[in-house]
Amino acid sequence: MSAHFSYCSGDPHGIVVDFYLDERPPVTWTFARDLLAEGSVRPSGLGDVRVWPGEGEQTGRLYLALTSPHGHALLTMPRDAMTTWLGQIYRLVPPGFEETALDLDAELSQLLGEVN
């Protein structure tokens, strides 16, 4: 299995992860960027998404556990690479400025089914 992490300032709170399993269409999960950031320094998350840094010989790793009614996944990734990427997205939309990146009129129009 491989995974692709992405971030869009139009959804400043969210991280999107696409998981590629064999020849099937990708499975997409979206969760809070703050969860991933907090999980890079201490165990974080409850329920469906949990993130924690490795310990002992695994201090250079970051763990991401996902749970759904359809199955479970445990991913590991290089902690330094993820924290570097998180630093880049926090520079793109700094903490506290997420609302300035949102286009609330467009979001409401989409939710209400209006055509722009």
Backbone as a chain_set.jsonl record, in Angstrom:
{"seq": "MSAHFSYCSGDPHGIVVDFYLDERPPVTWTFARDLLAEGSVRPSGLGDVRVWPGEGEQTGRLYLALTSPHGHALLTMPRDAMTTWLGQIYRLVPPGFEETALDLDAELSQLLGEVN", "coords": {"N": [[0.846, -1.165, 0.0], [0.468, 2.244, -0.733], [0.584, 5.762, 0.061], [-0.69, 9.059, -0.413], [-0.24, 12.237, 0.727], [-1.971, 15.314, 0.971], [-2.598, 18.878, 0.842], [-4.747, 21.654, 0.905], [-5.162, 25.067, 0.774], [-7.714, 26.039, 0.624], [-9.248, 24.425, 2.211], [-8.391, 24.856, 5.033], [-8.067, 23.575, 7.512], [-7.853, 20.884, 7.067], [-6.231, 17.771, 6.235], [-5.623, 15.69, 3.531], [-5.558, 12.3, 2.704], [-4.772, 9.949, 0.36], [-5.11, 6.567, -0.167], [-3.579, 3.924, -1.797], [-4.459, 0.87, -2.924], [-3.558, -2.05, -4.252], [-5.061, -2.667, -7.363], [-7.368, -1.301, -7.044], [-9.677, 1.537, -6.783], [-8.467, 4.581, -5.222], [-8.612, 5.014, -1.636], [-9.899, 7.559, 0.304], [-9.096, 9.65, 3.014], [-9.87, 12.266, 5.263], [-8.597, 14.466, 7.642], [-7.866, 16.459, 10.589], [-5.291, 18.88, 10.323], [-4.021, 19.756, 12.605], [-4.198, 17.553, 14.279], [-2.379, 15.764, 13.111], [-0.044, 17.264, 13.424], [0.135, 17.544, 16.243], [0.295, 14.859, 16.914], [2.833, 14.272, 16.024], [4.521, 14.872, 18.052], [3.435, 13.867, 20.436], [1.242, 11.232, 21.582], [-1.883, 11.349, 19.936], [-5.331, 11.971, 19.193], [-8.469, 10.26, 18.955], [-10.55, 7.427, 18.602], [-11.36, 7.052, 15.227], [-9.021, 8.086, 13.949], [-5.703, 8.081, 14.849], [-2.561, 9.317, 15.945], [0.928, 9.057, 16.539], [4.282, 9.559, 17.819], [7.189, 7.576, 17.172], [8.987, 5.516, 19.547], [11.988, 4.823, 21.442], [13.991, 2.766, 19.529], [12.571, 3.507, 17.327], [12.307, 6.287, 17.087], [12.568, 7.977, 14.924], [10.325, 7.64, 13.416], [6.867, 8.085, 12.499], [3.6, 7.292, 13.414], [0.451, 6.372, 12.088], [-2.75, 5.511, 12.687], [-5.686, 4.182, 11.386], [-9.138, 3.587, 11.592], [-12.061, 1.976, 10.584], [-15.449, 0.879, 9.892], [-14.963, -0.832, 7.828], [-12.399, -1.77, 7.965], [-8.934, -1.703, 9.104], [-5.977, 0.305, 9.301], [-2.485, 0.681, 9.611], [-0.052, 2.952, 9.387], [3.339, 3.838, 8.795], [5.753, 6.42, 8.78], [8.513, 8.536, 7.78], [9.408, 10.604, 10.383], [10.753, 13.114, 10.367], [10.438, 13.964, 7.675], [7.653, 14.286, 7.567], [7.229, 16.283, 9.533], [8.624, 18.379, 8.381], [7.077, 18.806, 6.059], [4.635, 19.492, 7.305], [5.454, 21.893, 8.506], [5.738, 23.464, 6.214], [3.055, 23.662, 5.322], [1.911, 24.97, 7.464], [3.182, 27.394, 7.25], [2.055, 28.273, 4.895], [-0.699, 28.609, 5.573], [-0.963, 30.042, 8.441], [-1.391, 29.061, 11.943], [-4.421, 30.128, 13.405], [-5.109, 31.759, 11.329], [-6.732, 30.415, 9.646], [-9.439, 30.89, 9.025], [-9.335, 33.122, 7.382], [-8.494, 32.059, 5.034], [-10.6, 30.679, 4.068], [-13.315, 30.519, 1.755], [-16.155, 31.423, 2.48], [-18.623, 32.132, 1.289], [-18.625, 30.702, -1.136], [-18.469, 28.103, -0.106], [-20.929, 27.93, 1.303], [-22.696, 28.247, -0.848], [-22.141, 25.927, -2.284], [-22.93, 23.987, -0.413], [-25.644, 24.55, -0.282], [-26.405, 23.956, -2.798], [-26.388, 25.815, -4.838], [-25.81, 27.469, -7.952], [-22.95, 28.986, -9.165]], "CA": [[0.0, 0.0, 0.0], [1.145, 3.536, -0.696], [-0.319, 6.84, 0.44], [-0.322, 10.398, -0.869], [-0.779, 13.282, 1.588], [-2.101, 16.598, 0.284], [-3.165, 19.976, 1.611], [-5.254, 22.742, 0.088], [-5.481, 26.193, 1.653], [-9.158, 26.233, 0.579], [-9.738, 23.677, 3.365], [-7.172, 25.066, 5.808], [-7.963, 22.715, 8.689], [-7.816, 19.478, 6.698], [-5.209, 17.024, 5.506], [-6.245, 14.615, 2.749], [-4.661, 11.183, 2.421], [-5.287, 8.952, -0.574], [-4.437, 5.288, -0.012], [-3.642, 3.132, -3.021], [-4.452, -0.548, -2.599], [-3.59, -2.884, -5.454], [-5.618, -2.035, -8.558], [-8.644, -0.685, -6.692], [-9.644, 3.002, -6.678], [-7.91, 4.994, -3.931], [-9.471, 5.292, -0.486], [-9.519, 8.897, 0.772], [-9.414, 10.056, 4.376], [-9.573, 13.663, 5.579], [-8.578, 14.712, 9.081], [-7.326, 17.763, 10.973], [-3.834, 19.038, 10.264], [-3.541, 19.882, 13.979], [-4.064, 16.2, 14.8], [-1.114, 15.236, 12.608], [1.04, 18.028, 14.046], [0.235, 17.157, 17.653], [0.733, 13.472, 16.951], [4.262, 14.142, 15.724], [5.276, 15.072, 19.292], [2.849, 13.07, 21.519], [0.061, 10.518, 21.102], [-2.997, 12.252, 19.694], [-6.479, 11.427, 18.476], [-9.344, 9.25, 19.562], [-11.466, 6.848, 17.633], [-10.99, 6.635, 13.875], [-7.689, 8.52, 13.535], [-4.749, 8.282, 15.946], [-1.21, 9.589, 15.465], [1.89, 9.114, 17.629], [5.682, 9.424, 17.415], [7.847, 6.352, 17.599], [9.819, 5.585, 20.741], [13.14, 3.929, 21.449], [14.667, 2.631, 18.232], [11.677, 4.027, 16.284], [12.076, 7.722, 17.288], [12.525, 8.653, 13.639], [9.105, 7.239, 12.711], [5.577, 8.605, 12.919], [2.591, 6.269, 13.189], [-0.9, 6.824, 11.807], [-3.683, 4.387, 12.729], [-7.024, 4.509, 10.898], [-10.104, 2.522, 11.856], [-13.405, 2.181, 10.046], [-16.199, -0.388, 9.889], [-14.494, -1.665, 6.713], [-11.058, -2.282, 8.197], [-7.958, -0.944, 9.875], [-4.689, 0.506, 8.642], [-1.429, 1.275, 10.415], [1.002, 3.444, 8.505], [4.508, 4.473, 9.389], [6.402, 7.333, 7.844], [9.624, 9.254, 8.408], [8.918, 11.727, 11.192], [11.354, 14.371, 9.897], [9.815, 14.365, 6.411], [6.3, 14.764, 7.847], [7.271, 17.563, 10.241], [9.034, 19.383, 7.394], [5.896, 19.083, 5.246], [3.704, 20.232, 8.153], [5.979, 23.255, 8.614], [5.424, 24.171, 4.972], [1.636, 24.0, 5.238], [1.626, 25.982, 8.489], [3.633, 28.681, 6.7], [1.061, 28.635, 3.887], [-1.833, 29.128, 6.348], [-0.527, 29.956, 9.843], [-2.43, 28.836, 12.943], [-5.177, 31.324, 13.723], [-5.485, 32.455, 10.096], [-7.47, 29.477, 8.796], [-10.701, 31.461, 8.56], [-9.073, 34.071, 6.296], [-8.265, 31.284, 3.814], [-11.865, 30.079, 3.637], [-14.274, 31.279, 0.955], [-17.406, 30.966, 3.075], [-19.733, 32.273, 0.338], [-18.564, 29.561, -2.057], [-18.812, 26.906, 0.662], [-22.374, 27.928, 1.527], [-23.358, 28.01, -2.138], [-21.99, 24.515, -2.591], [-23.774, 23.231, 0.513], [-27.048, 24.804, -0.601], [-26.659, 23.515, -4.159], [-26.544, 26.938, -5.743], [-24.89, 27.556, -9.074], [-22.25, 30.28, -9.217]], "C": [[0.895, 1.233, 0.0], [0.102, 4.602, -0.373], [0.229, 8.154, -0.088], [-1.03, 11.406, 0.022], [-0.869, 14.568, 0.779], [-2.794, 17.601, 1.189], [-3.591, 21.051, 0.632], [-5.657, 23.872, 1.024], [-6.975, 26.521, 1.623], [-9.881, 25.456, 1.672], [-8.609, 23.707, 4.391], [-7.001, 24.183, 7.037], [-7.654, 21.266, 8.323], [-6.573, 19.012, 5.975], [-5.957, 15.921, 4.771], [-5.19, 13.558, 2.477], [-5.386, 10.219, 1.49], [-4.445, 7.697, -0.413], [-4.656, 4.466, -1.272], [-3.422, 1.665, -2.671], [-4.591, -1.353, -3.88], [-4.109, -2.094, -6.651], [-6.95, -1.338, -8.288], [-8.537, 0.838, -6.703], [-9.093, 3.408, -5.31], [-8.999, 5.212, -2.883], [-8.985, 6.616, 0.092], [-10.001, 9.128, 2.195], [-9.056, 11.524, 4.522], [-9.62, 13.805, 7.097], [-7.823, 16.007, 9.358], [-5.798, 17.799, 10.896], [-3.258, 19.161, 11.664], [-3.365, 18.515, 14.637], [-2.73, 15.594, 14.366], [0.07, 15.953, 13.258], [1.228, 17.621, 15.501], [0.76, 15.728, 17.785], [2.203, 13.275, 16.62], [5.121, 14.345, 16.971], [4.727, 14.27, 20.479], [1.625, 12.335, 20.955], [-1.148, 11.446, 21.042], [-4.107, 11.517, 18.955], [-7.202, 10.356, 19.264], [-10.187, 8.651, 18.449], [-10.832, 6.482, 16.308], [-9.561, 6.968, 13.457], [-6.834, 8.775, 14.773], [-3.353, 8.426, 15.35], [-0.281, 9.628, 16.671], [3.313, 8.964, 17.091], [6.237, 8.096, 17.912], [8.7, 6.589, 18.832], [10.988, 4.628, 20.6], [13.841, 3.932, 20.099], [13.843, 3.22, 17.089], [11.432, 5.532, 16.41], [12.016, 8.496, 15.977], [11.264, 8.368, 12.838], [7.89, 7.944, 13.311], [4.541, 7.565, 12.529], [1.221, 6.908, 13.019], [-1.793, 5.587, 11.756], [-5.067, 4.885, 12.324], [-7.931, 3.315, 11.129], [-11.445, 2.915, 11.264], [-14.155, 0.861, 10.146], [-15.69, -1.356, 8.817], [-13.086, -2.205, 6.916], [-10.189, -1.313, 8.985], [-6.699, -0.778, 9.036], [-3.729, 1.117, 9.651], [-0.322, 1.652, 9.461], [2.153, 3.975, 9.332], [5.154, 5.335, 8.324], [7.577, 7.987, 8.547], [9.108, 10.505, 9.121], [9.468, 13.062, 10.699], [10.703, 14.865, 8.61], [8.414, 14.923, 6.663], [6.333, 16.108, 8.571], [7.755, 18.683, 9.329], [7.844, 19.787, 6.541], [4.866, 19.872, 6.045], [4.164, 21.68, 8.335], [5.647, 24.082, 7.384], [3.956, 24.553, 4.91], [1.245, 25.004, 6.315], [2.158, 27.351, 8.077], [2.641, 29.18, 5.647], [-0.18, 29.255, 4.538], [-1.458, 28.966, 7.82], [-1.692, 29.668, 10.791], [-3.101, 30.156, 13.313], [-5.647, 32.098, 12.508], [-6.282, 31.553, 9.152], [-8.734, 30.107, 8.224], [-10.495, 32.461, 7.428], [-8.851, 33.342, 4.977], [-9.552, 30.674, 3.267], [-12.672, 31.045, 2.78], [-15.656, 30.812, 1.404], [-18.591, 31.094, 2.134], [-19.772, 31.094, -0.626], [-18.945, 28.273, -1.342], [-20.322, 26.819, 0.906], [-23.139, 27.667, 0.243], [-23.29, 26.536, -2.502], [-22.895, 23.665, -1.69], [-25.256, 23.375, 0.166], [-27.396, 24.412, -2.031], [-26.869, 24.635, -5.155], [-25.488, 26.89, -6.829], [-24.273, 28.945, -9.07], [-22.216, 30.813, -10.61]], "O": [[1.942, 1.26, 0.648], [-1.1, 4.378, -0.514], [1.44, 8.344, -0.198], [-2.259, 11.439, 0.079], [0.029, 14.885, -0.001], [-3.472, 17.246, 2.153], [-2.896, 21.332, -0.345], [-6.416, 23.652, 1.968], [-7.46, 27.217, 2.515], [-11.011, 25.795, 2.025], [-7.938, 22.696, 4.599], [-5.89, 24.06, 7.552], [-7.234, 20.494, 9.184], [-5.951, 19.752, 5.213], [-6.84, 15.285, 5.346], [-4.07, 13.871, 2.072], [-6.476, 9.738, 1.8], [-3.219, 7.746, -0.509], [-5.782, 4.332, -1.752], [-2.358, 1.271, -2.193], [-5.643, -1.331, -4.519], [-3.649, -0.984, -6.918], [-7.587, -0.84, -9.216], [-7.434, 1.38, -6.639], [-9.235, 2.661, -4.342], [-10.141, 5.547, -3.2], [-7.791, 6.782, 0.343], [-11.149, 8.844, 2.537], [-8.054, 11.98, 3.971], [-10.549, 13.334, 7.752], [-7.212, 16.58, 8.456], [-5.113, 16.879, 11.34], [-2.132, 18.724, 11.906], [-2.473, 18.341, 15.467], [-2.033, 14.981, 15.175], [1.069, 15.322, 13.601], [2.352, 17.38, 15.942], [1.569, 15.433, 18.665], [2.762, 12.217, 16.905], [6.311, 14.03, 16.96], [5.462, 14.012, 21.433], [1.042, 12.772, 19.962], [-1.405, 12.221, 21.963], [-3.862, 10.576, 18.2], [-6.633, 9.66, 20.105], [-10.493, 9.322, 17.463], [-9.883, 5.7, 16.259], [-8.951, 6.22, 12.694], [-7.191, 9.579, 15.635], [-3.005, 7.752, 14.381], [-0.647, 10.168, 17.715], [3.536, 8.335, 16.056], [5.806, 7.567, 18.938], [9.088, 7.719, 19.126], [10.982, 3.738, 19.75], [14.235, 4.984, 19.595], [14.366, 3.414, 15.992], [10.432, 6.02, 15.885], [11.451, 9.59, 15.944], [11.146, 8.812, 11.696], [7.893, 8.342, 14.476], [4.598, 7.014, 11.43], [0.875, 7.862, 13.716], [-1.622, 4.722, 10.897], [-5.558, 5.883, 12.851], [-7.542, 2.172, 10.891], [-11.904, 4.046, 11.426], [-13.555, -0.168, 10.453], [-15.952, -2.557, 8.886], [-12.622, -3.02, 6.118], [-10.638, -0.269, 9.458], [-6.393, -1.605, 8.177], [-4.115, 1.97, 10.451], [0.275, 0.797, 8.807], [1.962, 4.495, 10.431], [5.11, 5.027, 7.133], [7.638, 7.996, 9.776], [8.451, 11.352, 8.515], [8.726, 14.042, 10.62], [10.443, 16.06, 8.469], [8.022, 15.916, 6.049], [5.538, 16.991, 8.251], [7.335, 19.828, 9.491], [7.616, 20.976, 6.318], [4.282, 20.823, 5.526], [3.341, 22.595, 8.319], [5.315, 25.263, 7.494], [3.632, 25.663, 4.487], [0.338, 25.809, 6.104], [1.628, 28.371, 8.519], [2.418, 30.385, 5.528], [-0.654, 30.304, 4.102], [-1.614, 27.884, 8.387], [-2.84, 29.988, 10.486], [-2.433, 31.171, 13.509], [-6.485, 32.992, 12.625], [-6.482, 31.897, 7.987], [-9.064, 29.882, 7.06], [-11.384, 32.635, 6.594], [-9.001, 33.938, 3.911], [-9.586, 30.205, 2.129], [-12.706, 32.246, 3.049], [-16.253, 29.924, 0.795], [-19.488, 30.251, 2.166], [-20.842, 30.549, -0.898], [-19.661, 27.441, -1.898], [-20.921, 25.757, 0.734], [-24.13, 26.937, 0.251], [-24.271, 25.963, -2.976], [-23.546, 22.733, -2.161], [-26.027, 22.426, 0.306], [-28.552, 24.522, -2.439], [-27.467, 24.424, -6.21], [-24.405, 26.335, -6.639], [-24.977, 29.951, -8.982], [-21.669, 31.891, -10.846]]}, "num_chains": 1, "name": "protein.A"}
